[in-house]
Amino acid sequence: MSEKPAVQVGIVMGSDSDWPKINGVAKALEEFGIGYEAHVMSAHRTPHIVGEWATTAASRGLKVVIAAAGGAAHLAGVVAAHTTLPVIGLPVPTAELGGLDSLLSTVQMPGDVPVASMAVGMGGPRNAGLFAVQILSLSDPDLAAKFAEFKTKLVDKITAKDAKFQESLGK
């Protein structure tokens, strides 16, 4: 039986309905063997829970936080206000404005409260997970090597696709 990886990343989302939209975060972390915890909490409905969770995150062994929310997406900012850990904001698409509201709420942080913001839509969750991996790889040479190998495979994949495409053009 294999050992579970140490939990290093905290994922918080404003609603349980966000999970199907953002679970690419977890998939990216799992791809690199990174342990995570995931919770539902609201910056507006449960601010005391968010504050307590964020304040104790580092002491629980977390090294990076990914906060996903839609609409008035203040979760990442509230988490960032309560922790010294890097916070990655993940705006969740909404029916009303397609996620533009979420993006602007996540990215428009006041000075001195940094939040790294990802894209709305399909690439955002995966990139949030991969960005967390990159942050963790700064202090983990084995993880850094795995991430470098991942990047090399991306190059190989695109190079192979281009070769096939060039062949289809008869070149």
N, C-alpha and C positions, 0 to 999 in steps of 0.2 A: 504494500500500500504506500503510495507516494505521499510525502509530507505537503501540507498546504503551504503556499508561500506566505511570508510575513505580510501583513496588511500595511501598505505604504501610502495608498491613495484613498482619499475619502470622496465619495460621489454623493452629492445632495441634489435633490430635485424638488421643485415646488409642488408637484402633484404626481400621484402614481400613474396618471395617464401620460406622463412624460417619458416613462421608461421605454415603451416601444419605439419612441422617436430618438432616444439617446443611447440605447444599449450597445451601439457601436463603440462607445467608450470602453465598456467592460470587455468586449471582444478584443479590442486592441491591447488592453492591459494583459488579458489572458494569453494572447499570442506571445508575449514576452515574459510570461510567468510572474507577473506582478499581482500581488494580492490587493484586494480593495474591500471597502465596506460601502454600502449604499443605503441611503435613508431618504424618506420623504419629510420635508419640513418647509414651512412657509415664512418668508421674510415679513409678511404682513399679518398672518394669522397666528404664528407661533414664534414671534421674535425672540422670546426668552429661551426657547429650545435651541434656536439657531445660534444665539450668543453663547450658550453653555457648551454646545457641541463644538463650535469653532474655537472657543477659549481653551478647551481641553484636547484639541486635535493633536497637537505636537506631543503632549505628554502620553498620548495613547499610541505613539509611534508613527503617526501619519507624517508624510513629508511633502505631499501635494494635495490640494483640494480642487475638485472640479464641481462647480455649482451651475446647475441647469435650471432655467426658469423661462416661462413665456409671459407675454403681455407686459405688465409693469414689473419687469424682471430685475428686481433689486436683490435677489438672493446672493449673488456673487459679491456684491458690494457690502452687504451686511456681514457676510462671512469674512471678507477682507478686513473689515473694521475691527474684527475680534481675534485675528490671528496674525502671526508673523510668517506663516507658511505661504508659499506661492499659491495664488488662487487663479484658476482658469475659469472664465465665464463662458457658459455655453447657452446662447440664446435658442429657445425652442420655438419652432414655427407656430403661428396662430392662425385661426380661420379669419380673423378680422383684418389683419394687415399683412398676412403672409410671413410674419416674424420680424418685420421692420421695427415694430414697437419693441420687441424683445431685444433685438440687436442694439438699438439706440439706448435702451435702458441699461444694457450690459456694458457697452463700450464707453459711454459718457460718464466716466468716474471723475470726481473732483481730484485735484492734486493731492499727493501724499497718501492716496488709497489705491494702489495699483491692482488692476485686474487684467490679465491677459485674456483677450476676447477671441473666440473662434467664430466661424461662419454659421449662419442659419442654414439648415438643410442637411443634405446627405453627407457632405464632407466634414461638417463641424464636429460631430461626435467622435469619429475616428481620429481626426486631427487633435482633438482634446486629449484623447488617450495617448496618442503618439507624442504629443508635446510633454505630457507627464513622464513618459518613458525617457525622453531626452533630458528632462530636468534630473530625473533619478540617475541617469547614466553619468552625470557629472561626478558623482561620488562612488560609482560602481563600475570598475574597469570591465568586468565580464559583461554587464549589461551594455556598456558602450560598444564593445566588440559585436554583440548581437545586433545592436542598432546599425552599426556600420555595415554589417553583412546584409541586413534588411535593405539598406539604401543601395548597395551593390546589386542586389537582386532586382530592385526596381529598374535600374539602368539596363540590366540584361534583358528584362522583360520588354521594355520599350524599344531597345535596339532590335530585338527579335521581331517585334511587331512592325518596325519600319522596314526591315529586310523583307518580310513577307509582303508588305504593301508595295515596296519597290518592285518586287517580283511580279505582282499583279499588274503593274504598269508596264511590264516588259522591259524593265531596266536592269 
